[in-house]
Each structure stands twice: as C-alpha cells, then as structure tokens.
Amino acid sequence: MKKKCLVMTALAAAAAVLAAGCGIPQKDTTKFKVATITDTGGVNDQAFNQLAWEGLQEFGEETGAEVSYLESKQASDYFTNLDRATDGFNDLIWGTGFAMADSIVTVAKMNPDISFALIDNEIKDAPFNVTSVTFRAAEPSFLVGYIAGKTTETDKVGYVGAVRTETSMQFEYGYAAGVAYAAQELGKEIQVSVQLTESYADAAKAKAVAGKMYSSGCDVIFHAAGGAGYGVIESAKEWGKYVIGVDKDQSYLAPDNVLTSALKNVNVAIGIVSKMAMDGEEIGGKTLDYGLEEGCVGIPEENPNLDPQVQEDTMKLKEIIQSGEIVPPANEEEYQSFISERGLYDGKQ
C-alpha cells in the first residue's frame, strides 16, 4: 500500500511539472479568488459599479482574497466577460447589474464548480450555484423624497431615471411617496416631474432633461440614472439648484449642490456575501435581500446642505421604516395603494 501511495504521489508531482512546462495555469488553492463583471457604466461610473469594485477591494484587504474585475463596454460583453472570468480560477464571480441575469445563468450552468452572484436582480429558479442579491431601494428613496419635499421652495421637484425596470421603479415610486408624505406633513401639494433618459451612460441627455426640469420650476431633482446621472449633477451646478445623488455619497461631485444621496451600499453587500461564500455557507440558489436594517441602504451621515431639523426628522422617519410601520412602495401598484390608504396628494407626473 505504501509503495502504491508513493507511486501515485510521484505521478501527481510529475503531472504538475508537465502542466507547468506546457504553460497550463495552476490554481493557487491557498487563496480565495473573486472577480466582478461591470455593466456598461464601467468601473469608474462614480456610482453602482465603482461601489461594487470598492467593496471587493475592501473584502480582499480584510481577508487576503485575490480580487479582480472585467469591464463591459456593451451588453454583448456580459457573456464574454463572465466566461473569461471562469478561466481565472475564481471561486466566486459577481455580475454587477440586473441585465446580466440571462448571461450569468448560462455561464453558471456551464461551470457548476464555480459560485456566481448577481447584484440587483432576483433570478427565479436560479441554478444551485447562483445567488441573487437585491436591495430594498425604495427605503432610501422614500427618505430622500421626504427630504426633497421638506426642502423645496417652489413645490416642484423632479426625478430623472434611466430605464424603467422592476429595480428602478423602487427609486421612482419610493421617492414620489416620500415627497407625498412630506407634503402631507407640511399641509401642501408638491408636484413630482418624472423623466427617463433610456440610457445609463448618456450624461448629455440626462443634463438636458434636468435642465428642462430646473427651467420649469423644479428646485430639487433626484437622479437614479447610473453614470448618466453625472449630467444631472452638472445641470444642478449650472442652475444653482439642488440635486440628490444615488448609490454612493455624491456630494464630492458638487459640494454646493448635492443635498443628500440615496445610498445603495453595494460595497457592504458584496463584502457580506463574499465572506459567506468564502466561509462555505450554503447561499447558492437563494435570494438575499438587504435594506436599512442590514446597513445596505440609507443616506450619508453628513449632509452639509441639509437643514439640521430636516436631517433630524429624516432620522426619525428612518426608524419608523425600520420598525415596519411604513413600508415604502416599490412599484406603481404599491404606490397607488400607499397614496390612497394614507390620503396623500398624488403629485407624480
């Protein structure tokens, strides 16, 4: 038996040497490897994708895991990049963005020995090696809507989105409901203008849309348009009006104009889930939903342009949402029910 074991060990060593000599990459089993694939916004979009990469870098620093990313310039890159990532001996591969759902399912089925996770979309009947990670984005959107309603002096505010999806509707309707809630407290009616750019990358179009809103009387606009939202921020600077950022604290982009931001802490969620995968927890085939309670959404702690009393009122409202007394609407049907049940003014246009 001992002789047989020695022979097998020698054969294994020889095979490793041969593989190395032939240029076949070898997996370093001592390191946990994670990669993220961006959507078309790119890794420096000042928002969603950038947060994902920052979160992965933090995870790598804290755990010693090896992390990397691949950028997608167009939707057709999703499958290609996910497939490329499987060649890098990654233990976990992230798809950053709802639009990667089909591609990630296809690649996951082709690579059952690798774990995959998708940000911002729930995959129904997901393969056993795919985890869906979603956010209760309606919660921070409700908070910033409340802030917009409490701040506006013209009683006209705006919302600029990209495309209308199940995920993006949480921002749109959560925001509108928050504005209506503030309007009721103030005893007045506030209009909410809504426009979509149909692009997460067209900053010029977003800037033009925002400019029309500001010129029509809106003095606060919330953008949830990914990289295109940078155009809304530029427009706010030119008009000397307020803008509300998204995904991360965007006040550094316009210190005098960013009122607050609706945080979607993708970095926090990526760290939580990557650590779960690293520790061998059974998360495949599941949907993990994160919100205020888990610290994965919210608003910045510091909001220099925000009235201190409004900040205080918003923190109280946050606690009410966490208690379950208020459940911000995530789509049109829930929004209409919310407005009707509470007798609120529907100013959404």
N, C-alpha and C positions, 0 to 999 in steps of 0.2 A: 504493500500500500504506500509506504514511504517513497519507494522508488517511483511509483506512478505519479505521486504528487510532485516530485522533483522534476519529472519529465514534463508534466503539464505546466509547471511554473516556467520552465525553460522555454517551452513553446510560446507561452504568453509574452515573455520578455522579447523573444525573437520577433514575434508579430508586431510588437510595439516599435521595435527598432526599424523593421522593414517598412512599417507605415510611415514613420518619421522620415525615413530615407526617400520614400516616394512622394513626400510633400503632402500627405494626408493629415489635416489638422487633428490635434488630440484635445479632448475635453479636460480642463483642469477641474477635477472633481472636488477640489477644496474650496472653490469659490461658487457662490450662488450668482447666477447671471440673469440680468433683467434688461429688456430693451423696450422702448416705446416708439410707436409709429405716429407721427403727427398727422393731422388732417391738413387741408390746403392752406390753413392760416400760417403754418410754419412755426418753428421753434422759438422765434422771436416776435410773436404776434402781440406782445405786451398784455396777454390775457391767458386764455384757456390752455393753449399748447405750451406756452412758456412756463406756466404754473406746473403742468404735468412733468416737464423736464426738471424743473427746480425741485419738485418733490422726490423725483427719482434720484437726483444727485444727493439730496439730504439723506435718503434711505441708504445710499451707498456709503456715505461718510459715517453714518451711525452703525452700520452692520458689517462693513467691509465687502459688501456685494459689489460685483462689477456691473456697471450700468452703461447704457449707450442709447442712441436714438437714430432714427432714419426719418428724413423729411419727405413729405408727399407734396409735390407741386400741383398735382391734379388728381381727380378722383380715380383715374385709371392706375395711379401709383399704389393704391391701397393694397391690392392683392400682391403686387410685385414686391413691395417692401416687407409685408408680413411674411411672405415666402422667403425672402432674403434673410430675414431675422432668424428663421429656423435653421439656417446654415451656420449660425454663430454659436451653437451650443448653449442657447439661452434656456433657462429653466422656466422663465415667465416672460410672456410677450404682451405688451399693452397696445390696444388700439385706442387712440385718443380721438373720440368723436363718434356720434351716433351713426354717421353714414358708413362706417366700416363694418357694420353688423354682418352683412352677407359675406364679405371677404374673409372676416375672421372665422366665421362658421366653416367655410370651405377649407381654409388652411388648417384649422384645428382638427377637422376630420382626417386630413392628410397626415397629421402629426400627433397621434394620440399620446405620445410620450412627453409632450410639452404642454404646459399650462398657459392659458390665454385669459386676458381680462379686457373687457370693453368699458370705456368710460362714456356715460351719458346715454345709454340705451339699454333697454331690457330685451334680451333675446328669449323669446318664448321657446320652450322645449329645447333649451340650449344643450349642446354636446356636454358630456361629462367633464371635459377639460376646459370649459369656458365659464368664466364668472362675469356677470353683469354688475356694473357699479352705477347707481343712479343717485341723483341729488334732489332733495325737496327744494328746488329753486324758487318755488312760489313763496317760501318763507322769507328769504331776504328781499325778494321783490316787493312783497307786501310792506316790509319795513321801509324800503326806500320810497315806495309810493306814498306812504304816510308822511315821510319827511318832505317829499315834493309838495304834497297837499298843505302841509303846515308852513311851507316856506314861500310858495308862490304869492306874488303881489298882484298878478294880473288875472288870477283864477283860470289860467290856461297853462297846461303842462303837456309834454309830449313823450312819446315812446318811439324809438327807432330800432327795429329788429332787422334780421336778415331774411330768413325764410321761415315760414310757419310750419313747425313740426310739433310733435307731442311734447318734446322737451322745451322748445322755445315758447310754447304757449304758457308755460308756467311763469316765465318772466313777464309776458304781456298781461295776462289776466291777474296774476298776483299783484303786479304794480297798479293796475287800474282799480283793483279792490282796495288797496291801501290808500289810494288817493280818495276814493269814495268814503272810506272810514274816517279819514281826517276831515273831509268836507262836512260830514255829519257832526263831528265834534265842534267844528267852527260855525256850524249853522249856515252854511252857504253851499252853492253849487260850483263845482270845478270841472272844466272840460279836459278831456284827455285825447289828444290827437295821436293817431297811430299810423305809422308808415313803415313799409318794408323795403329793403334795398335789393332783395333777391340775390344777395352775394355776401359772403363773409370776408371778402378781400377788397371790394371796390370802395375804398375810402373816399374817393372823389364824389361818388354818387351819394354816399352817406352824408358827406359835408353839404352837398346841395340840398338834400332832403331836410337836414337840420336847419339850414339857412332859411328855408321857406317857413318852417315852424316858428323860428325866432321872429321872423319878419311879420308873422301873423299874430304875434302877441304872446307866444309861449315864453316863459322865463326860466323854466326848468325842463330839461329833457333827459330821460333815462335811455341809454343805449344798451342793447344786448345783441350786438352785431359782429362779435369777434374782432378781427383785425380791421374790418371796415369801420368800426366804431371810432377809430382814431380820427376819422373825418368829422365826426360829430363833436369831438373834443376840440378840434381845430376851429370849427364853426363857433363854438361857445366862446373861445378866446377872441375871435374877431368881433362877435356881437357884444361881448362883455356880459354874457349871461351864465347861468349855472348849467352844469351837466352832471349826470350821475354815472359813474363808471360801472364796470361789470367784471366779474370773475376774480380780479385782484384789486387791491387798492391802487387806483389810477391817479391819485392826486398829484403824483410827481410829474405827470404829463402836462398839467395845467394847475399849479398851486392856487391860483386866484379864482379858478372857475369850477373845479371839481367839488361838488357839495358833499358827496359821500360816494360809496361804491357798494354794489350788491355782491358780496363775496361768495364765490363758489370755490372753496378751498380744495381744489383738485389735488394739490400737493399733499394735503393731510390725508385724503382718502387713499391716494396711491401708496403713501407710506404705511398706512394701516393694513391694506390688503396685501401689499408685497411682503410685509412681515408675517402675515398669516400664512401665505404661501411658503415662505422660507421655513417657517416652523412646522410645516407639514399638515396644517389644518385642512380639513375637507371642505373646500369652498367651491369646487367645480360644480357647474350646473345650477348654481344659486344666483339670486339677485340680492345684492347688498345695497340698501337704501339709506342715505345719510342726510342729516339736516342740522338744525340748530343744536339739538340735543347732543350730537356727536362732535360738535365743533367744526363741522364741514361746510357750513354756510353762515352768513351773518353780515355785519358791517364793520368797518375799521373801528378800532378803539379811539383813535384820534381823528376828529373831523373839524379842522380849524375854521372852516367857513360856515359851520352849522351853529345855529343859535343854541346855547347851552341848555335852555329849557326844552327845546325840541329834542335834543340828544337824550335828556333825562326821560322825557315822555316815551321816546322810542325804546329805551332800555326796559321800561315797564311793559310796553307792548310786547317786546321780545319774550318776557317772562310769561305773559298771558298765552302767547302762541305755544311756548314750550309746555304749558300746563294742559294744552288741548282745548282750552275754552274757545279759541279761534283757530280754525283750520283754513288757511289761505287757499283760495280756489286755484286749480291748476289747468283749467280749460274753460271754454265758453259756457258749457252747461253748468259747471260748478259755480262759475262767476255769476250767472243769472240767478241761481238759487241763493247765493250769498247776498246779492243785492236785494232780492225780493224778501227774503226772510228777515233782514235787518232794516228794511225800509229805507235803503240808501238811494241817493241820487245817482243814476247811471249816466255819467258824463263821457263815456267812451265813444269815440267817433272813428 
